[in-house]
Amino acid sequence: MTLKTSDLCDACEEALPCALPFRGWGQRRAFAGNIRTIRCHEDIALMRDMVGSPGHGQVLVIDGGGSLNRAVFGDVMAGVASRNGWAGLVIHGAIRDGHEIDGMDIGVKALGTVPKRGQRTGAGEVDVPVSFGGVTFVPGRRLVADDDGVIVLPEGVTEGEIEVDDVVAATAAYAATAGPKK
């Protein structure tokens, strides 16, 4: 069974949805993993180092300050991230090469695209809590993403531990009885 962010939010009141209108790229339209973070502004050096290391099914969250001036991720790094076992990336900023990334085995959520690449100064921080969209992304916590959005689960909880069957059944029962009465 594929878990959906909407079902997880219905079943777990403590699941925190990120209130940003992310767009999705890559063949993995839904992905989940433990969080790693980078805080940087229009800079790709730390991201290059991070995706160049084994991902172990984790999700890299990049807080680019919401900047749409320079891309902090592109197709070359998407290929590296995919080969190194990253489940996906959530980027509070822009990417480039979206068409190429769509053909790759990776999941990417970002605010949009821009053709200009980020700088390579190495400025920023790694594995620190980052906040955007009303959510704090804490390294090690579990993140789930799909076409509906991005959520962070409570500490120590994975998506497989959240019982969604009851909320799915309740929604189906409501749908079966809703509508015009004859």
C-alpha positions in Angstrom: 0.0 0.0 0.0 1.3 3.5 -0.9 1.1 5.9 2.0 -0.1 9.4 1.1 0.7 12.6 3.0 -3.0 13.4 3.2 -3.8 10.1 4.9 -0.8 10.4 7.2 -2.0 13.9 8.3 -5.5 12.7 8.8 -4.2 9.8 11.0 -1.5 11.6 12.9 -2.4 15.1 14.2 1.3 15.7 15.1 2.4 15.4 11.4 3.5 18.8 10.3 2.7 19.9 6.7 5.0 22.5 5.1 2.8 25.3 3.9 4.7 26.1 0.6 3.5 25.4 -3.0 6.3 23.0 -4.0 6.5 21.7 -7.5 7.8 18.2 -8.1 10.4 16.7 -10.5 11.9 13.3 -11.0 10.4 9.9 -11.4 9.9 9.5 -7.7 6.8 11.6 -7.3 6.5 10.3 -3.7 9.4 9.7 -1.4 10.3 9.4 2.3 13.5 9.3 4.4 15.3 10.6 7.3 16.3 14.3 7.0 19.7 15.7 6.4 19.9 19.5 6.0 21.9 22.3 4.4 21.4 26.0 5.0 22.9 28.0 2.2 22.0 31.0 0.0 22.5 30.7 -3.7 25.5 28.4 -3.2 26.0 24.8 -4.4 29.3 23.7 -2.8 27.9 22.1 0.3 25.1 20.4 -1.7 27.7 18.9 -4.1 29.7 17.5 -1.2 26.5 16.1 0.5 25.0 14.3 -2.6 28.4 13.0 -3.5 28.3 10.9 -0.3 26.1 7.8 0.3 22.5 8.8 0.8 21.2 5.7 2.5 17.7 6.5 1.5 17.7 9.9 3.2 16.1 13.1 2.1 18.3 16.2 1.7 16.5 19.4 2.8 18.1 22.6 1.4 17.1 25.9 2.9 18.1 28.3 0.2 16.1 31.1 1.8 13.4 30.9 -0.8 15.6 32.5 -3.4 14.6 32.1 -7.0 17.7 34.1 -8.3 20.1 31.1 -8.6 19.5 27.4 -8.8 21.0 25.3 -5.9 20.4 22.0 -7.7 20.5 20.7 -11.3 20.6 17.6 -13.5 24.2 16.7 -12.9 23.8 16.6 -9.2 20.5 14.8 -9.5 22.3 12.0 -11.3 24.9 11.9 -8.6 22.3 11.9 -5.8 20.3 9.1 -7.5 23.5 7.0 -8.0 24.4 7.5 -4.3 21.1 6.4 -2.9 19.3 9.6 -1.9 15.5 9.2 -1.8 14.9 12.8 -2.7 15.5 16.5 -2.0 13.3 19.3 -0.7 14.5 22.7 -1.7 13.4 26.0 -0.3 14.7 27.7 -3.5 15.1 27.0 -7.2 16.5 24.2 -9.3 17.4 24.1 -13.0 17.3 21.4 -15.6 13.8 20.3 -14.6 13.1 18.5 -17.8 16.2 16.3 -17.5 15.6 15.7 -13.8 12.1 14.4 -14.7 13.7 11.4 -16.4 15.8 10.4 -13.4 15.2 8.0 -10.5 15.0 10.7 -7.8 12.4 12.9 -6.2 12.8 16.6 -6.0 10.5 19.3 -4.5 11.4 22.9 -5.1 9.7 26.3 -5.4 10.6 26.7 -9.1 13.3 26.8 -11.8 15.8 29.3 -12.9 18.7 28.7 -15.4 21.5 30.5 -13.5 23.6 28.1 -11.3 24.4 28.9 -7.7 27.9 30.0 -6.6 30.5 27.7 -5.2 31.8 29.6 -2.1 31.1 26.8 0.4 29.1 29.2 2.6 26.4 27.7 4.8 25.8 25.1 7.4 25.2 21.3 7.4 22.9 19.2 9.6 21.3 22.1 11.5 17.6 22.6 12.0 16.1 24.7 9.2 12.7 26.3 9.2 10.4 27.4 6.3 6.8 27.0 5.4 5.8 26.8 9.1 7.9 23.7 9.8 11.3 23.1 11.4 13.2 20.3 9.5 15.3 18.6 12.2 18.1 16.2 11.0 17.2 12.6 11.7 13.4 13.2 11.7 11.3 11.5 9.1 10.0 13.4 6.0 7.3 12.2 3.6 6.6 13.9 0.3 4.2 13.4 -2.5 2.2 15.5 -5.1 0.1 16.9 -2.2 3.1 18.3 -0.3 5.8 17.7 2.3 5.3 16.6 5.9 7.6 16.0 8.8 6.6 13.3 11.2 6.9 13.4 15.0 10.3 12.5 16.5 10.9 8.7 16.4 7.9 7.9 14.2 8.0 6.5 10.7 5.2 6.5 8.1 4.9 2.7 8.5 4.0 3.1 12.2 1.0 5.4 11.5 -2.2 3.5 11.2 -4.1 5.0 8.3 -6.6 2.2 7.6 -9.3 3.6 9.9 -9.1 7.1 8.4 -9.1 5.8 4.8 -12.1 3.6 5.7 -14.0 6.5 7.4 -13.4 8.7 4.3 -14.6 5.9 2.0 -17.7 5.4 4.1 -18.5 9.1 4.1 -18.1 9.2 0.3 -20.4 6.3 -0.1 -23.2 8.0 1.8 -22.6 11.6 0.7 -24.5 13.3 -2.1 -28.1 14.0 -3.0 -30.7 11.9 -1.2 -33.3 10.2 -3.3 
